[in-house]
Amino acid sequence: MKSPSPDDELSPTEQPFVAHLIELRDRLLWALYGVGAVFGLLCLYPGPSGLYDVLAHPLVAALPQGSKMIAVGVVSPFLIPIKVTALAALMAALPWVLYQTWGFVAPGLYKHEKRLVLPLVVTSTLLFYAGVAFCYFFVFGQAFPAIQAMAPQSVAVSPDIEAYLDFVITMFLAFGVAFEVPVAVIILARLGLVTIEQLRSFRRYFWVAAAAVAGMVTPPDAVSMVSLLVPMGMLYEVGILAAGFFIKHTQKPTSWL
């Protein structure tokens, strides 16, 4: 009778169902504690107001001299900075949340599955951070001055702080998800849904689809659209190159005792 190689065995951590539920509860609590601790630290420094000022800096810097943002809602000056702080805490504590998630699921995975899942989790997290940073430091710095330059002289530009937060969240998600293209390519190839050769032949179709997505999710200026389109195309090529290497090193062992 064939038996699996010891190099690909499950971790010896079999537990009853109730024990799994208890561990899941504990992992969720630790994740919440981590987010809460970061939220508390951000409330102390730089504080919700200071954090919102940092978030709004690219737009405020592009406004005409003397212009400021406005708060239409009665509680917006208090509530919106708190929301920004909560989102920043979740972003900052994301590695800790993912660590708790990994600690719960890892004992149920084979070693070859761990070699498959863990690199993807780490890479996708770093790529999401990279997408958000690229949006904030580059895209906003280029797009907001271009948009303000299009405003008629008769219009006083005073954006609402809540509308700006909604816009920023949409843009961060768009660029964060767009930067996950290599991970999506690797997963599709690793599952056998497409081959490396098919991915190469799909280049022209991907560029068309990426242009459509960039046109829908970015502001109506060429700078923002190109700033999303070009990285997506480059990351698609990176995904094709990485897929072959990843597939080779995450195959299920074929040796049996």
Backbone torsions as a table, in degrees:
resi	resn	phi	psi	omega
1	MET	NA	133.9	-178.4
2	LYS	-77.8	143.7	177.1
3	SER	-131.3	147.5	-177.6
4	PRO	-65.9	151.7	177.6
5	SER	-63.7	140.6	177.8
6	PRO	-62.1	-18.6	178.4
7	ASP	-72.6	-11.9	-176.2
8	ASP	-128.3	29.5	-179.3
9	GLU	-85.4	158.0	174.1
10	LEU	-71.9	153.3	175.1
11	SER	-65.3	140.3	-176.2
12	PRO	-77.9	68.3	-176.1
13	THR	-130.3	39.7	179.4
14	GLU	-65.2	131.4	-178.2
15	GLN	-136.7	154.8	174.8
16	PRO	-67.1	164.0	-174.3
17	PHE	-59.4	-41.6	-178.6
18	VAL	-62.9	-37.7	179.1
19	ALA	-63.9	-36.7	176.8
20	HIS	-64.8	-40.2	178.4
21	LEU	-64.4	-40.2	178.3
22	ILE	-64.6	-43.2	178.8
23	GLU	-64.4	-39.4	177.8
24	LEU	-61.6	-43.3	177.5
25	ARG	-60.7	-44.1	-179.4
26	ASP	-64.5	-40.7	179.2
27	ARG	-64.0	-41.9	178.5
28	LEU	-63.6	-41.1	179.2
29	LEU	-64.4	-43.4	179.1
30	TRP	-63.5	-37.6	177.4
31	ALA	-63.8	-43.2	178.2
32	LEU	-65.4	-38.9	177.4
33	TYR	-60.6	-41.1	179.8
34	GLY	-63.9	-46.2	178.2
35	VAL	-62.9	-41.7	179.6
36	GLY	-64.2	-38.6	179.3
37	ALA	-65.2	-43.2	178.1
38	VAL	-65.1	-39.5	177.9
39	PHE	-59.9	-43.2	178.5
40	GLY	-62.9	-41.8	178.7
41	LEU	-64.3	-40.4	179.5
42	LEU	-69.1	-29.8	176.0
43	CYS	-67.8	-33.0	177.9
44	LEU	-75.7	-44.1	178.2
45	TYR	-153.1	127.4	5.0
46	PRO	-84.2	2.6	-177.7
47	GLY	90.0	154.7	-179.2
48	PRO	-56.4	-43.7	-179.6
49	SER	-65.3	-44.5	179.0
50	GLY	-64.2	-36.4	179.9
51	LEU	-67.8	-39.9	177.5
52	TYR	-66.1	-36.8	177.1
53	ASP	-60.0	-39.3	177.7
54	VAL	-64.4	-44.1	-179.8
55	LEU	-63.9	-37.4	-176.0
56	ALA	-85.7	-6.7	-173.8
57	HIS	-55.8	-45.2	-179.4
58	PRO	-58.9	-37.0	179.5
59	LEU	-75.7	-45.1	-178.6
60	VAL	-61.4	-37.6	179.7
61	ALA	-65.3	-25.2	-179.0
62	ALA	-90.8	-12.0	-179.7
63	LEU	-71.5	155.4	174.9
64	PRO	-58.0	149.7	-177.5
65	GLN	-56.8	131.0	-179.4
66	GLY	92.3	-12.2	179.9
67	SER	-81.3	148.9	177.4
68	LYS	-136.0	164.3	173.5
69	MET	-77.4	161.1	-178.7
70	ILE	-123.0	160.1	175.5
71	ALA	-119.8	111.5	-177.9
72	VAL	-79.6	-42.7	-178.2
73	GLY	-72.7	153.8	-178.0
74	VAL	-65.4	-43.0	-176.7
75	VAL	-100.0	4.8	-177.4
76	SER	-58.6	-40.4	-179.8
77	PRO	-60.0	-23.7	177.3
78	PHE	-96.6	-45.1	-170.8
79	LEU	-72.2	-42.3	-175.7
80	ILE	-63.8	-46.4	176.3
81	PRO	-60.4	-33.4	176.9
82	ILE	-65.3	-41.4	177.6
83	LYS	-62.3	-42.1	178.7
84	VAL	-61.1	-42.1	-180.0
85	THR	-64.4	-40.9	178.9
86	ALA	-64.6	-42.6	178.7
87	LEU	-65.8	-40.7	178.0
88	ALA	-64.2	-38.0	178.0
89	ALA	-64.3	-41.3	178.4
90	LEU	-64.7	-41.7	178.8
91	MET	-64.3	-45.0	-177.5
92	ALA	-67.7	-34.2	-177.5
93	ALA	-90.9	4.1	-177.5
94	LEU	-56.7	-42.7	176.8
95	PRO	-58.2	-37.9	178.4
96	TRP	-67.3	-40.8	177.8
97	VAL	-62.9	-43.6	179.2
98	LEU	-67.7	-33.1	176.4
99	TYR	-62.9	-43.0	178.0
100	GLN	-65.5	-38.9	177.2
101	THR	-63.6	-43.7	179.0
102	TRP	-64.6	-39.5	179.0
103	GLY	-62.0	-27.2	179.7
104	PHE	-82.7	-40.9	-173.5
105	VAL	-90.8	-23.9	-173.2
106	ALA	-59.4	-40.8	-179.0
107	PRO	-61.4	-19.6	179.8
108	GLY	-93.4	9.0	-177.9
109	LEU	-110.0	146.1	170.7
110	TYR	-71.4	163.7	-177.5
111	LYS	-63.5	-38.1	178.8
112	HIS	-69.1	-29.0	176.2
113	GLU	-72.7	-34.7	175.0
114	LYS	-64.0	-39.4	177.4
115	ARG	-65.7	-21.5	178.3
116	LEU	-85.4	-45.6	-170.9
117	VAL	-80.9	-48.2	-173.4
118	LEU	-58.2	-48.1	178.2
119	PRO	-61.2	-34.6	179.6
120	LEU	-68.3	-39.0	179.2
121	VAL	-64.6	-47.1	-179.3
122	VAL	-65.0	-45.5	-178.2
123	THR	-64.5	-44.0	-179.2
124	SER	-63.8	-35.7	177.8
125	THR	-65.8	-46.9	179.8
126	LEU	-64.2	-38.8	179.0
127	LEU	-66.9	-37.1	177.6
128	PHE	-64.1	-45.0	176.0
129	TYR	-58.7	-42.5	-179.2
130	ALA	-62.9	-40.3	178.9
131	GLY	-64.2	-42.7	178.6
132	VAL	-65.0	-44.5	-180.0
133	ALA	-64.0	-41.3	178.5
134	PHE	-62.3	-40.4	179.0
135	CYS	-64.1	-46.3	-175.5
136	TYR	-70.5	-48.8	-171.9
137	PHE	-82.3	-29.1	-176.9
138	PHE	-109.8	-55.3	-172.9
139	VAL	-64.0	-48.2	-179.8
140	PHE	-61.5	-39.7	-179.3
141	GLY	-64.8	-27.1	178.9
142	GLN	-93.9	-36.4	-172.8
143	ALA	-77.6	-43.2	-174.8
144	PHE	-63.8	-44.9	175.3
145	PRO	-60.5	-37.3	179.1
146	ALA	-66.1	-39.8	179.4
147	ILE	-67.9	-43.2	179.9
148	GLN	-64.7	-31.8	179.3
149	ALA	-66.7	-23.4	179.7
150	MET	-83.5	-12.4	-176.0
151	ALA	-69.6	137.0	177.2
152	PRO	-62.9	150.1	-179.8
153	GLN	-63.5	-24.6	-177.8
154	SER	-82.5	-1.7	-176.2
155	VAL	-105.4	128.3	173.8
156	ALA	-89.2	114.6	-175.5
157	VAL	-86.9	111.6	177.8
158	SER	-140.3	83.0	-175.5
159	PRO	-63.7	147.3	176.9
160	ASP	-80.4	139.2	-175.0
161	ILE	-66.5	-33.2	179.2
162	GLU	-72.5	-41.5	177.3
163	ALA	-63.2	-37.5	178.5
164	TYR	-65.1	-40.7	178.7
165	LEU	-62.4	-43.6	178.2
166	ASP	-60.9	-41.3	179.1
167	PHE	-63.9	-44.4	-178.5
168	VAL	-63.6	-43.6	179.4
169	ILE	-60.3	-43.9	179.4
170	THR	-61.2	-43.8	-179.0
171	MET	-68.9	-41.8	178.3
172	PHE	-61.1	-43.7	178.8
173	LEU	-65.0	-41.1	-179.3
174	ALA	-61.4	-48.0	-178.1
175	PHE	-74.3	-36.5	177.9
176	GLY	-62.2	-44.8	179.2
177	VAL	-70.4	-38.8	179.7
178	ALA	-60.7	-35.1	179.5
179	PHE	-74.3	-3.2	176.3
180	GLU	-86.4	6.0	-177.7
181	VAL	-53.8	-46.0	179.7
182	PRO	-59.3	-38.5	179.4
183	VAL	-64.7	-42.9	178.7
184	ALA	-62.7	-41.5	179.2
185	VAL	-63.3	-44.2	-179.2
186	ILE	-63.7	-43.9	-179.4
187	ILE	-63.1	-44.9	179.6
188	LEU	-60.6	-42.1	179.9
189	ALA	-71.0	-39.3	-178.0
190	ARG	-67.6	-33.6	178.4
191	LEU	-79.0	-6.3	178.8
192	GLY	81.1	12.0	179.7
193	LEU	-72.8	-30.3	175.4
194	VAL	-140.4	157.9	176.5
195	THR	-100.4	166.6	177.8
196	ILE	-61.3	-38.9	179.6
197	GLU	-64.8	-39.4	177.8
198	GLN	-66.0	-39.9	178.0
199	LEU	-60.3	-40.3	178.4
200	ARG	-65.9	-38.7	-179.1
201	SER	-73.6	-17.7	-179.6
202	PHE	-86.0	2.8	-174.1
203	ARG	-52.6	-51.4	-174.8
204	ARG	-63.5	-35.8	178.9
205	TYR	-70.9	-35.0	178.3
206	PHE	-65.2	-41.6	179.6
207	TRP	-62.2	-38.8	177.8
208	VAL	-65.4	-45.6	179.5
209	ALA	-65.0	-40.6	179.5
210	ALA	-64.4	-38.6	177.7
211	ALA	-64.0	-39.5	178.5
212	ALA	-64.9	-43.8	178.8
213	VAL	-63.9	-45.2	-180.0
214	ALA	-60.9	-38.8	179.5
215	GLY	-67.7	-28.8	-177.8
216	MET	-83.4	-36.2	-170.6
217	VAL	-99.4	-14.2	-178.2
218	THR	-98.2	163.1	175.2
219	PRO	-60.3	161.0	-175.5
220	PRO	-78.0	58.8	174.4
221	ASP	-140.6	150.6	-174.5
222	ALA	-65.7	-32.5	-177.7
223	VAL	-61.3	-47.9	-178.4
224	SER	-65.1	-41.3	-178.8
225	MET	-63.9	-46.7	-179.8
226	VAL	-66.9	-34.0	-179.4
227	SER	-65.5	-25.1	175.4
228	LEU	-92.5	-38.2	-176.1
229	LEU	-65.2	-47.6	-175.6
230	VAL	-64.0	-47.8	177.3
231	PRO	-61.2	-36.6	178.3
232	MET	-62.1	-43.1	178.6
233	GLY	-64.7	-41.7	179.1
234	MET	-66.4	-41.1	-179.7
235	LEU	-68.8	-29.0	174.7
236	TYR	-62.3	-43.3	178.5
237	GLU	-65.7	-39.0	176.7
238	VAL	-61.9	-40.7	179.2
239	GLY	-62.2	-39.5	178.6
240	ILE	-63.5	-43.8	-179.9
241	LEU	-65.3	-39.9	-176.7
242	ALA	-76.4	-25.9	-175.6
243	ALA	-61.1	-44.7	-179.9
244	GLY	-61.5	-45.7	178.4
245	PHE	-62.8	-42.6	-177.0
246	PHE	-66.4	-43.5	179.7
247	ILE	-60.8	-42.0	-177.8
248	LYS	-62.3	-36.7	-173.0
249	HIS	-99.2	6.1	179.4
250	THR	-127.6	19.7	178.0
251	GLN	-72.7	149.1	175.4
252	LYS	-66.7	133.4	-179.6
253	PRO	-58.2	142.9	-179.1
254	THR	-105.7	-3.6	-180.0
255	SER	-82.2	137.7	-179.5
256	TRP	-132.9	149.4	178.9
257	LEU	-88.5	NA	NA
